């Protein structure tokens, strides 16, 4: 069972990461896309942005 609220963190400075290490920036982008997209498809909702990431709430936590 997953937590009712999760934080999907993002790189602190994605623009610098894109410039300095494009391969790592792409891996970050793909990982966030997979995690965020999968949860949204499963009914999770983005409820905010905190501590450098998206806050998501489980559909069972409403």
Secondary structure, 3 states (H helix, E strand, C coil): CCCCEEEEECCCCHHHHHHHCHHHHHHHHHHHHHHHHHHHHCCCEEEEEECCEEEEECCCCC
